[in-house]
Amino acid sequence: MSGIGASGIILLVLIALLLFGPNKLPELGRAFGRTLSEFKKGANELVGDQKDRQPQRAEVSSEETEKTQAERRLPE
């Protein structure tokens, strides 16, 4: 699939103009832009949180590995 082309976008704009009128269309555009920016901001925060947590998990797992190796070295 090629997605929405230029003709598709023009058709969507014309339909929106007919449905909402020229006065309401800028308000809808601003609301859509705010919604999209909030979504991106939230997605970036989630990705950032996951990146921050990954090194901590690696440190814990390396500490556990060192403890396990130390336990193996000790004779009983």
C-alpha positions as CSV (number, residue, x, y, z in Angstrom):
1,M,0.0,0.0,0.0
2,S,1.3,3.5,-0.8
3,G,-0.7,5.3,1.9
4,I,-2.5,8.6,1.5
5,G,-1.2,10.7,-1.5
6,A,-1.7,14.3,-2.3
7,S,-5.1,13.8,-3.8
8,G,-6.2,11.9,-0.7
9,I,-5.1,14.8,1.6
10,I,-6.9,17.3,-0.6
11,L,-10.0,15.3,-0.4
12,L,-9.9,15.0,3.3
13,V,-9.4,18.8,3.7
14,L,-12.4,19.4,1.4
15,I,-14.6,17.1,3.4
16,A,-13.5,18.7,6.7
17,L,-14.2,22.1,5.2
18,L,-17.7,21.0,4.2
19,L,-18.4,19.4,7.6
20,F,-17.0,22.0,10.0
21,G,-16.9,25.2,8.0
22,P,-14.0,27.6,7.5
23,N,-14.3,29.2,10.9
24,K,-14.1,26.0,13.0
25,L,-11.3,24.4,10.9
26,P,-8.3,26.3,12.5
27,E,-9.6,25.4,16.0
28,L,-9.7,21.7,15.0
29,G,-6.2,21.9,13.6
30,R,-4.8,23.4,16.7
31,A,-6.5,20.8,18.9
32,F,-5.2,18.1,16.7
33,G,-1.7,19.5,16.9
34,R,-1.8,19.7,20.7
35,T,-3.0,16.2,20.9
36,L,-0.3,14.9,18.6
37,S,2.4,16.8,20.5
38,E,1.2,15.4,23.8
39,F,1.2,11.9,22.4
40,K,4.7,12.3,21.2
41,K,5.8,13.8,24.5
42,G,4.3,10.8,26.4
43,A,5.8,8.3,24.0
44,N,9.3,9.9,24.4
45,E,8.9,9.8,28.2
46,L,8.1,6.1,28.1
47,V,11.1,5.4,25.8
48,G,13.3,7.5,28.1
49,D,12.1,5.6,31.2
50,Q,12.9,2.3,29.6
51,K,16.4,3.4,28.6
52,D,17.0,4.6,32.2
53,R,15.9,1.3,33.7
54,Q,17.9,-1.0,31.4
55,P,21.4,-0.1,32.8
56,Q,20.1,-0.7,36.3
57,R,18.9,-4.2,35.4
58,A,22.2,-4.9,33.8
59,E,24.1,-3.8,37.0
60,V,21.8,-6.0,39.2
61,S,22.3,-9.0,36.9
62,S,26.1,-8.5,36.9
63,E,26.1,-8.2,40.7
64,E,24.1,-11.4,41.0
65,T,26.6,-13.1,38.6
66,E,29.5,-12.0,40.8
67,K,27.8,-13.3,43.9
68,T,27.1,-16.6,42.2
69,Q,30.7,-16.9,41.1
70,A,31.9,-16.1,44.6
71,E,29.7,-18.7,46.1
72,R,31.1,-21.3,43.7
73,R,34.6,-20.5,44.7
74,L,34.0,-21.0,48.4
75,P,34.6,-24.6,49.6
76,E,32.0,-26.0,51.9
